[in-house]
Structure formats: structure tokens, C-alpha cells
Amino acid sequence: MTSDIAPLPHPDRGDLKLTQVLFALSDPERLAIVRQLAAGPLDMAQCHPSDAATPKSTKSHLMKVLREAGIIHNAAAGRGRRLTLRRDDLEARFPGLLACVLADTSDGTA
């Protein structure tokens, strides 16, 4: 069975821009999502910002910023969406950046 959900555009590895990645990671809610995805892929319904009561529209916007920056891959999976961290692409483009971001707990979101 194929999904009726349209694929979303994602930047190619070579098109990732440091300024966009840093901007996306600068928000505590988006950073909380990235930290969840560091443990492995999740369905969009399972992935939450630090406040689980965040409206769906806000959650969608958070995911869009992360996807457009090239930090996550958002793919159709059945009737929902599956999110994965683009760890290999980020490491190839910006070596060590993701490891530093995930290791830092000074913002209290870890």
C-alpha cells in the first residue's frame, strides 16, 4: 500500500547552510525535538517539543524549520510522517557540530 501523503522538499547535503542550521538549533523547542530524534527515528505524533501541549500548527512550523534547514528528514509513513535526524549529512557538512549541540546541556532542554 502506498501513501497518499505528498513528499516534502528537503535540501541536498551540499545545499545545507550553516546559518540556517544554527538558526534552527537556536530555538529551545526545536532543539528538544532534535534531541529526541538523536535517539532514533520517531513518528511525528510521538515527537514533542518540550511542552507536550504545543498546538499542532506550532509543532508543524517547528518541524518545517528543522526540515528546511536540513536537520531532519520528514517522510510519509502510512497515514502519518516519520522523522529522522540527518546525522550523516550534518556531520559531512559541519563536522562535530551536531555532537557539540547534543552534548551541551546548558540550556536545560536535555
Buried (B, 14 or more C-beta within 10 A) or exposed (E): EEEEEEEBEBBEEEEBEEEBBEEBBEBEBBBBBBBBBEEEBBEBEEBBBBEEEBEEEEBEBBBBBBBBBBBBBBBBBEEEBBBEBBBEBBEEBBEEBBEEBBEEEEEEBE
